[in-house]
Amino acid sequence: MDTNILTICGDSGPMPDFEKIKSDPNFIFEADPNFSPITLFNESGTAITVNSWLECANYVNGGWVNNFVKISNYEELLFYGLLGTSLLLIVLNIYKKTKEKKF
């Protein structure tokens, strides 16, 4: 059994055929009154609440997790770093030009 499914959803015996569930657009997960609802998150932060072990295992198999940590990617940090550096250089250049005109 997949360790992520076991850790997040718990144990429920044999592993279902996820490809069959995935390929059936009319598949409906039935709520299990004995299953405590769990909130899962995908990589973009979208949240869903699952109400059965089968639904939980299906989503966890698809990459969903039970805790969301926002990870800032390096492109975002690089963008803000370059923007800040550019603005600083522009301000320093303007300051230098105005100081030279006074003398």
DSSP file (Angstrom, degrees, kcal/mol; ACC not computed):
  #  RESIDUE AA STRUCTURE BP1 BP2  ACC     N-H-->O    O-->H-N    N-H-->O    O-->H-N    TCO  KAPPA ALPHA  PHI   PSI    X-CA   Y-CA   Z-CA
    1    1 A M              0   0    0      0, 0.0     2,-0.1     0, 0.0    10,-0.0   0.000 360.0 360.0 360.0 144.2    0.0    0.0    0.0
    2    2 A D     >  -     0   0    0      1,-0.1     4,-2.2     2,-0.0     5,-0.2  -0.413 360.0-139.9 -61.9 131.1    1.2    3.5   -0.7
    3    3 A T  H  > S+     0   0    0      1,-0.2     4,-2.6     2,-0.2     5,-0.2   0.838 100.6  55.8 -67.1 -32.5    2.7    5.0    2.4
    4    4 A N  H  > S+     0   0    0      2,-0.2     4,-2.7     1,-0.2     5,-0.4   0.921 109.5  46.3 -64.3 -42.4    1.1    8.5    1.7
    5    5 A I  H  >>S+     0   0    0      1,-0.2     4,-2.4     2,-0.2     5,-1.1   0.925 114.1  48.1 -64.7 -43.7   -2.4    6.9    1.5
    6    6 A L  H  X5S+     0   0    0     -4,-2.2     4,-0.6     3,-0.2    -2,-0.2   0.905 115.4  45.0 -62.9 -42.2   -1.7    4.9    4.7
    7    7 A T  H  <5S+     0   0    0     -4,-2.6    -2,-0.2    -5,-0.2    -1,-0.2   0.920 124.7  30.3 -69.3 -45.0   -0.5    7.9    6.6
    8    8 A I  H  <5S+     0   0    0     -4,-2.7    -3,-0.2    -5,-0.2    -2,-0.2   0.921 134.2  24.2 -83.8 -46.2   -3.2   10.4    5.5
    9    9 A C  H  <5S-     0   0    0     -4,-2.4    -3,-0.2    -5,-0.4     2,-0.1   0.705 100.0-129.9 -96.8 -22.5   -6.2    8.2    5.0
   10   10 A G     << -     0   0    0     -5,-1.1     2,-0.4    -4,-0.6    -1,-0.3  -0.453  40.9 -47.2  96.2-177.2   -5.5    5.2    7.2
   11   11 A D        +     0   0    0     -2,-0.1    42,-0.0     1,-0.1    -5,-0.0  -0.757  50.1 161.0 -97.7 138.2   -5.7    1.5    6.4
   12   12 A S        -     0   0    0      1,-0.4    -1,-0.1    -2,-0.4    42,-0.0   0.087  50.3-107.9-143.8  27.5   -8.6    0.0    4.6
   13   13 A G  S    S+     0   0    0      2,-0.0    -1,-0.4   -12,-0.0     0, 0.0  -0.618  81.5  27.3  87.9-139.7   -7.5   -3.3    3.2
   14   14 A P  S    S-     0   0    0      0, 0.0     0, 0.0     0, 0.0     0, 0.0  -0.243  80.9-110.4 -68.6 149.2   -6.9   -3.9   -0.5
   15   15 A M        -     0   0    0      1,-0.1    -2,-0.0    42,-0.0     2,-0.0  -0.615  33.4-131.1 -78.4 129.5   -6.0   -1.0   -2.9
   16   16 A P        -     0   0    0      0, 0.0     2,-1.2     0, 0.0     3,-0.1  -0.250  28.3 -95.1 -74.8 168.7   -8.7   -0.1   -5.3
   17   17 A D     >  -     0   0    0      1,-0.2     4,-1.4     2,-0.1     3,-0.4  -0.734  40.6-176.7 -86.0  97.0   -8.2    0.4   -9.1
   18   18 A F  H  > S+     0   0    0     -2,-1.2     4,-2.9     1,-0.2     5,-0.2   0.813  78.3  60.9 -68.0 -30.5   -7.7    4.1   -9.3
   19   19 A E  H  > S+     0   0    0      1,-0.2     4,-2.0     2,-0.2    -1,-0.2   0.875 103.5  51.0 -64.3 -36.4   -7.4    4.1  -13.1
   20   20 A K  H  > S+     0   0    0     -3,-0.4     4,-0.6     2,-0.2    -1,-0.2   0.910 113.2  44.8 -66.5 -42.1  -10.9    2.7  -13.3
   21   21 A I  H >< S+     0   0    0     -4,-1.4     3,-0.8     1,-0.2     6,-0.3   0.918 113.5  50.9 -66.0 -43.5  -12.2    5.5  -11.0
   22   22 A K  H 3< S+     0   0    0     -4,-2.9    -2,-0.2     1,-0.2    -1,-0.2   0.846 109.7  49.4 -64.1 -35.7  -10.3    8.1  -12.9
   23   23 A S  H 3< S+     0   0    0     -4,-2.0    -1,-0.2    -5,-0.2    -2,-0.2   0.569  94.4  81.8 -83.7  -7.8  -11.6    7.1  -16.3
   24   24 A D    X<  -     0   0    0     -3,-0.8     3,-1.6    -4,-0.6    -1,-0.1  -0.842  57.4-172.0-100.0 102.9  -15.2    7.0  -15.2
   25   25 A P  T 3  S+     0   0    0      0, 0.0    -1,-0.1     0, 0.0    -4,-0.0   0.677  85.9  53.9 -68.4 -15.2  -16.6   10.7  -15.3
   26   26 A N  T 3  S+     0   0    0     -3,-0.1     2,-0.2     2,-0.1    -5,-0.0   0.282  76.1 129.9-100.7  10.1  -19.8    9.6  -13.6
   27   27 A F    <   -     0   0    0     -3,-1.6     2,-0.5    -6,-0.3    -6,-0.0  -0.471  40.8-162.4 -68.7 131.3  -18.1    7.9  -10.6
   28   28 A I        -     0   0    0     -2,-0.2     2,-0.4     2,-0.0    -2,-0.1  -0.968  11.8-138.9-119.2 125.2  -19.7    9.1   -7.4
   29   29 A F        -     0   0    0     -2,-0.5     2,-0.4    25,-0.0    22,-0.0  -0.686  19.3-140.0 -80.3 130.7  -18.0    8.7   -4.0
   30   30 A E        -     0   0    0     -2,-0.4    25,-0.2     1,-0.0    24,-0.2  -0.774  20.5-113.5 -93.3 135.7  -20.4    7.7   -1.3
   31   31 A A        -     0   0    0     -2,-0.4    21,-0.2    21,-0.1     3,-0.0  -0.424  23.1-144.8 -67.4 138.7  -19.9    9.3    2.2
   32   32 A D    >   -     0   0    0     19,-2.8     3,-1.8     1,-0.1    -1,-0.1  -0.932   2.9-156.0-106.9 115.5  -18.9    6.9    4.9
   33   33 A P  T 3  S+     0   0    0      0, 0.0    -1,-0.1     0, 0.0    19,-0.1   0.736  95.3  55.4 -64.6 -20.4  -20.4    7.8    8.3
   34   34 A N  T 3  S+     0   0    0      2,-0.1     2,-0.5    -3,-0.0    18,-0.1   0.488  92.2  87.2 -88.6  -3.4  -17.6    5.9   10.0
   35   35 A F  S <  S-     0   0    0     -3,-1.8    -3,-0.1    16,-0.3     3,-0.0  -0.849  76.7-133.4-101.4 127.1  -14.9    8.0    8.3
   36   36 A S        -     0   0    0     -2,-0.5    14,-0.1     1,-0.1    16,-0.1  -0.668  34.9-108.3 -76.6 125.4  -13.8   11.3    9.8
   37   37 A P        -     0   0    0      0, 0.0     2,-0.4     0, 0.0    14,-0.2  -0.216  35.5-160.0 -56.6 142.2  -13.7   14.0    7.1
   38   38 A I  E     -A   50   0A   0     12,-1.6    12,-2.9    14,-0.1     2,-0.5  -0.981  12.0-136.3-126.8 136.6  -10.2   15.1    6.0
   39   39 A T  E     -A   49   0A   0     -2,-0.4     2,-0.3    10,-0.2    10,-0.2  -0.827  25.2-169.0 -93.8 128.0   -9.3   18.3    4.3
   40   40 A L  E     -A   48   0A   0      8,-3.0     8,-2.3    -2,-0.5     2,-0.3  -0.831   5.4-155.4-116.8 155.0   -6.8   17.8    1.4
   41   41 A F  E     -AB  47  65A   0     24,-3.5    24,-2.8    -2,-0.3     6,-0.2  -0.959   4.5-147.0-129.7 145.5   -4.8   20.4   -0.6
   42   42 A N    >   -     0   0    0      4,-1.6     3,-1.7    -2,-0.3    22,-0.1  -0.440  45.0 -86.7 -98.3-177.0   -3.2   20.3   -4.0
   43   43 A E  T 3  S+     0   0    0      1,-0.3    21,-0.0    -2,-0.2    20,-0.0   0.717 127.2  53.0 -67.3 -19.9    0.0   22.2   -5.0
   44   44 A S  T 3  S-     0   0    0      2,-0.1    -1,-0.3    26,-0.1    24,-0.0   0.443 120.7-104.4 -93.6   0.9   -1.8   25.4   -5.8
   45   45 A G    <   +     0   0    0     -3,-1.7     2,-0.2     1,-0.3    -2,-0.1   0.475  66.8 151.2  94.5   2.4   -3.5   25.5   -2.4
   46   46 A T        -     0   0    0      1,-0.0    -4,-1.6    -5,-0.0     2,-0.4  -0.484  32.9-148.6 -67.3 136.3   -7.0   24.4   -3.5
   47   47 A A  E     +A   41   0A   0     -6,-0.2     2,-0.3    -2,-0.2    -6,-0.2  -0.855  20.0 174.9-112.9 143.5   -8.8   22.6   -0.6
   48   48 A I  E     -A   40   0A   0     -8,-2.3    -8,-3.0    -2,-0.4     2,-0.5  -0.965  23.4-136.2-136.7 156.4  -11.3   19.8   -0.7
   49   49 A T  E     -A   39   0A   0     -2,-0.3     2,-0.3   -10,-0.2   -10,-0.2  -0.971  18.6-155.1-114.7 125.2  -12.9   17.7    2.1
   50   50 A V  E     -A   38   0A   0    -12,-2.9   -12,-1.6    -2,-0.5     3,-0.0  -0.765  10.2-168.6-101.2 146.3  -13.2   14.0    1.6
   51   51 A N        +     0   0    0     -2,-0.3   -19,-2.8   -14,-0.2     2,-0.3   0.210  65.5  42.6-121.6  13.2  -15.8   11.9    3.3
   52   52 A S  S  > S-     0   0    0    -21,-0.2     4,-2.4     1,-0.1     5,-0.2  -0.987  77.1-117.1-153.3 159.0  -14.7    8.3    2.6
   53   53 A W  H  > S+     0   0    0     -2,-0.3     4,-3.2     1,-0.2     5,-0.2   0.915 115.2  52.6 -63.3 -42.5  -11.6    6.3    2.6
   54   54 A L  H  > S+     0   0    0      1,-0.2     4,-2.2     2,-0.2    -1,-0.2   0.911 111.0  46.2 -60.8 -44.0  -11.9    5.6   -1.1
   55   55 A E  H  > S+     0   0    0    -25,-0.2     4,-2.2     2,-0.2    -1,-0.2   0.915 114.3  48.7 -64.8 -43.0  -12.3    9.3   -2.0
   56   56 A C  H  X S+     0   0    0     -4,-2.4     4,-2.8     1,-0.2     5,-0.3   0.945 112.3  47.5 -61.1 -49.3   -9.3   10.2    0.3
   57   57 A A  H  X S+     0   0    0     -4,-3.2     4,-2.3     1,-0.2    -1,-0.2   0.872 110.5  53.3 -62.0 -37.7   -7.1    7.4   -1.2
   58   58 A N  H  X S+     0   0    0     -4,-2.2     4,-1.0    -5,-0.2    -1,-0.2   0.931 113.1  42.0 -63.4 -46.5   -8.1    8.5   -4.8
   59   59 A Y  H  <>S+     0   0    0     -4,-2.2     5,-2.2     2,-0.2     3,-0.3   0.905 114.4  50.2 -69.7 -41.0   -7.1   12.2   -4.1
   60   60 A V  H ><5S+     0   0    0     -4,-2.8     3,-1.6     1,-0.2    -1,-0.2   0.892 107.7  54.9 -64.0 -38.1   -3.9   11.3   -2.2
   61   61 A N  H 3<5S+     0   0    0     -4,-2.3    -1,-0.2     1,-0.3    -2,-0.2   0.809 104.8  55.6 -61.3 -29.3   -3.0    9.0   -5.1
   62   62 A G  T 3<5S-     0   0    0     -4,-1.0    -1,-0.3    -3,-0.3    -2,-0.2   0.386 131.5 -91.3 -85.5   3.1   -3.4   12.0   -7.4
   63   63 A G  T < 5S+     0   0    0     -3,-1.6    -3,-0.2     1,-0.3    -2,-0.1   0.458  78.2 140.8 105.8   1.3   -0.9   14.1   -5.4
   64   64 A W      < -     0   0    0     -5,-2.2    -1,-0.3    -8,-0.1     2,-0.3  -0.475  31.1-162.2 -76.5 150.7   -3.1   15.8   -2.8
   65   65 A V  B     -B   41   0A   0    -24,-2.8   -24,-3.5    -2,-0.1     3,-0.0  -0.836  26.8-124.6-129.7 166.6   -1.8   16.2    0.7
   66   66 A N  S    S+     0   0    0     -2,-0.3     2,-0.4   -26,-0.2   -27,-0.1   0.438  94.9  48.6 -95.9   1.8   -3.3   16.9    4.1
   67   67 A N  S    S-     0   0    0    -26,-0.2     2,-0.5     2,-0.0    -1,-0.1  -0.996  71.1-149.5-139.4 137.2   -1.1   19.9    5.0
   68   68 A F        -     0   0    0     -2,-0.4     2,-0.5   -23,-0.1   -25,-0.1  -0.911  13.0-178.9-111.3 124.9   -0.4   22.9    2.7
   69   69 A V        -     0   0    0     -2,-0.5     2,-0.5     2,-0.0   -24,-0.1  -0.983  26.1-132.9-121.4 119.4    2.9   24.7    2.9
   70   70 A K        -     0   0    0     -2,-0.5     2,-0.6   -25,-0.0   -26,-0.1  -0.601  23.2-165.1 -74.0 120.9    3.3   27.7    0.6
   71   71 A I        -     0   0    0     -2,-0.5     2,-0.4     0, 0.0    -2,-0.0  -0.937  13.0-139.0-109.7 121.7    6.7   27.4   -1.0
   72   72 A S        -     0   0    0     -2,-0.6     2,-0.1     1,-0.0    -2,-0.0  -0.660  21.4-134.2 -80.2 128.4    8.0   30.4   -2.8
   73   73 A N     >  -     0   0    0     -2,-0.4     4,-1.5     1,-0.1     3,-0.5  -0.428  17.0-115.0 -82.6 160.3    9.7   29.5   -6.0
   74   74 A Y  H  > S+     0   0    0      1,-0.2     4,-2.8     2,-0.2     5,-0.2   0.785 111.3  63.2 -67.5 -27.4   13.0   31.0   -7.0
   75   75 A E  H  > S+     0   0    0      2,-0.2     4,-2.5     1,-0.2    -1,-0.2   0.902 103.5  48.8 -63.9 -39.2   11.6   32.9  -10.0
   76   76 A E  H  > S+     0   0    0     -3,-0.5     4,-2.3     2,-0.2     5,-0.2   0.932 113.4  46.1 -65.3 -45.7    9.4   35.0   -7.7
   77   77 A L  H  X S+     0   0    0     -4,-1.5     4,-2.3     1,-0.2    -2,-0.2   0.903 113.0  50.2 -63.5 -41.2   12.4   35.8   -5.4
   78   78 A L  H  X S+     0   0    0     -4,-2.8     4,-2.7     2,-0.2     5,-0.2   0.909 109.4  52.0 -63.3 -42.3   14.6   36.5   -8.4
   79   79 A F  H  X S+     0   0    0     -4,-2.5     4,-2.5     1,-0.2    -2,-0.2   0.947 112.8  43.1 -59.3 -50.9   12.0   38.9   -9.9
   80   80 A Y  H  X S+     0   0    0     -4,-2.3     4,-2.5     1,-0.2    -1,-0.2   0.861 113.7  52.6 -67.4 -34.7   11.6   40.9   -6.6
   81   81 A G  H  X S+     0   0    0     -4,-2.3     4,-2.3    -5,-0.2    -1,-0.2   0.933 112.8  43.5 -64.2 -46.4   15.4   41.0   -6.1
   82   82 A L  H  X S+     0   0    0     -4,-2.7     4,-2.6     2,-0.2    -2,-0.2   0.881 113.8  51.6 -66.8 -38.7   16.0   42.3   -9.6
   83   83 A L  H  X S+     0   0    0     -4,-2.5     4,-2.5    -5,-0.2     5,-0.2   0.937 111.9  46.1 -62.8 -46.8   13.1   44.8   -9.3
   84   84 A G  H  X S+     0   0    0     -4,-2.5     4,-2.2     1,-0.2    -2,-0.2   0.910 113.6  48.6 -63.4 -42.5   14.5   46.1   -6.0
   85   85 A T  H  X S+     0   0    0     -4,-2.3     4,-2.4     2,-0.2    -2,-0.2   0.916 111.6  49.9 -63.6 -43.4   18.0   46.4   -7.4
   86   86 A S  H  X S+     0   0    0     -4,-2.6     4,-2.3     2,-0.2    -2,-0.2   0.925 111.7  47.6 -61.1 -45.9   16.8   48.2  -10.5
   87   87 A L  H  X S+     0   0    0     -4,-2.5     4,-2.5     1,-0.2    -1,-0.2   0.899 111.3  51.3 -63.7 -39.8   14.8   50.7   -8.5
   88   88 A L  H  X S+     0   0    0     -4,-2.2     4,-2.5     1,-0.2    -1,-0.2   0.914 110.5  48.5 -63.2 -43.2   17.7   51.3   -6.2
   89   89 A L  H  X S+     0   0    0     -4,-2.4     4,-2.2     2,-0.2    -2,-0.2   0.887 111.3  50.1 -65.1 -38.8   20.1   51.9   -9.1
   90   90 A I  H  X S+     0   0    0     -4,-2.3     4,-2.4     2,-0.2    -2,-0.2   0.933 112.3  47.0 -64.2 -46.4   17.6   54.3  -10.7
   91   91 A V  H  X S+     0   0    0     -4,-2.5     4,-2.5     1,-0.2    -2,-0.2   0.915 113.3  48.3 -63.2 -43.1   17.1   56.3   -7.4
   92   92 A L  H  X S+     0   0    0     -4,-2.5     4,-2.5     2,-0.2    -1,-0.2   0.883 111.1  51.2 -64.5 -38.1   20.9   56.4   -6.9
   93   93 A N  H  X S+     0   0    0     -4,-2.2     4,-2.2     2,-0.2    -2,-0.2   0.915 111.5  46.8 -65.4 -43.4   21.5   57.6  -10.5
   94   94 A I  H  X S+     0   0    0     -4,-2.4     4,-2.3     2,-0.2     5,-0.2   0.918 112.9  49.8 -63.9 -43.6   18.9   60.4  -10.1
   95   95 A Y  H  X S+     0   0    0     -4,-2.5     4,-1.9     1,-0.2    -2,-0.2   0.910 110.6  50.2 -61.7 -42.9   20.4   61.4   -6.7
   96   96 A K  H  X S+     0   0    0     -4,-2.5     4,-1.9     1,-0.2    -1,-0.2   0.899 111.1  48.6 -63.4 -41.9   23.9   61.5   -8.3
   97   97 A K  H  X S+     0   0    0     -4,-2.2     4,-1.5     1,-0.2    -1,-0.2   0.893 111.8  48.2 -67.1 -40.5   22.7   63.7  -11.2
   98   98 A T  H  X S+     0   0    0     -4,-2.3     4,-0.9     1,-0.2    -1,-0.2   0.850 111.3  51.1 -69.9 -32.8   20.9   66.2   -9.0
   99   99 A K  H  X S+     0   0    0     -4,-1.9     4,-0.8    -5,-0.2     3,-0.3   0.873 108.4  51.7 -70.4 -37.6   24.0   66.4   -6.7
  100  100 A E  H  < S+     0   0    0     -4,-1.9     3,-0.4     1,-0.2    -2,-0.2   0.834 105.1  56.4 -68.3 -33.0   26.3   67.1   -9.7
  101  101 A K  H  < S+     0   0    0     -4,-1.5    -1,-0.2     1,-0.2    -2,-0.2   0.786 100.6  58.7 -70.4 -27.1   24.1   69.9  -10.9
  102  102 A K  H  <        0   0    0     -4,-0.9    -1,-0.2    -3,-0.3    -2,-0.2   0.793 360.0 360.0 -72.8 -28.0   24.3   71.7   -7.6
  103  103 A F     <        0   0    0     -4,-0.8    -1,-0.2    -3,-0.4    -2,-0.2   0.434 360.0 360.0 -99.6 360.0   28.1   72.0   -7.8
